[in-house]
Amino acid sequence: MSLKLLKPLIFVLLASLPSASLAQKWALGGYDPVAYVTRDQAVPGRGDISTKWRGKDYHFASNENRALFESNPRAYTPGFDGLCVVALAEGRAEPGDPRQFVTIGQRVYLTGSSARKRELLERPRKILMEAKGMWVKLRP
């Protein structure tokens, strides 16, 4: 393929990826919430495939994922509004890292680091119960 043909293709691909400044404003840092459930992976969403739910912009890797999300957003959004479950159990509301997630039962939870992810996996029931208690206190 010639360079003349590749330039427009490269531009289209780059335009569909989130820029760092835009991704910071996106829910889950631009990661696709459906991919956590369907692929058990943290997959970056595309800039051109999104939907708004509860005042946040969610981005998706495919139109199919967006359709799944729109049919049942609660099934795909992380528990505790994406806060780090371990920090929440310790009494702090800190954002989770969308690349560090754990699926427990039918629910996805974010943690702030790989070390916190390991901690959650070692004591899931205890940490989730403590996080739930703190969540009840923090919610408006």
Residue pairs with C-beta under 8 A, 6 or more apart in sequence:
15 47
15 48
16 46
16 47
16 48
17 44
17 46
17 47
18 26
18 30
18 44
18 45
18 46
18 47
18 59
19 47
22 30
22 47
23 29
23 30
25 57
26 45
26 50
26 56
26 57
26 58
26 59
27 33
27 53
27 56
27 57
27 58
27 59
27 77
27 82
28 45
28 58
28 59
28 78
28 82
28 98
29 98
30 44
30 45
30 47
30 59
30 98
31 42
31 43
31 44
31 45
31 59
31 98
31 99
32 43
32 44
32 45
32 59
32 60
32 61
32 65
33 58
33 60
33 69
33 76
33 77
33 78
33 108
34 60
34 61
34 65
34 66
34 68
34 69
34 76
35 41
35 42
35 43
35 61
35 65
36 42
36 76
36 78
36 101
36 103
36 108
37 75
37 76
37 103
37 108
38 65
38 68
40 103
42 98
42 99
42 100
42 101
43 61
44 59
44 61
45 58
45 59
45 60
45 61
46 59
46 60
46 61
46 62
47 59
49 59
49 60
49 61
49 62
49 63
49 65
49 66
50 57
50 58
50 59
50 60
50 66
51 57
51 58
51 60
51 66
51 69
51 70
52 58
53 69
53 73
53 77
54 73
58 69
58 73
58 77
60 66
60 69
68 76
69 76
75 106
76 108
77 108
78 96
78 101
78 107
78 108
78 109
78 110
79 85
79 107
79 108
79 109
80 88
80 109
80 110
80 131
80 135
82 95
82 96
82 98
82 110
83 93
83 94
83 95
83 96
83 110
83 135
84 94
84 95
84 96
84 97
84 110
84 111
84 112
84 116
85 96
85 102
85 109
85 110
85 111
85 116
85 120
85 127
85 128
85 131
86 111
86 112
86 116
86 119
86 120
86 127
86 131
87 93
87 94
87 112
87 116
88 94
88 130
88 131
88 134
88 135
88 138
89 126
89 127
89 128
89 130
89 131
89 134
90 130
91 134
93 134
93 138
94 112
95 110
95 112
96 109
96 110
96 111
96 112
97 110
97 111
97 112
97 113
98 110
100 110
100 111
100 112
100 113
100 114
100 116
100 117
101 108
101 109
101 110
101 111
101 117
102 108
102 109
102 111
102 117
102 120
102 121
102 124
103 109
104 120
104 124
104 128
109 120
109 128
111 117
111 119
111 120
119 127
120 127
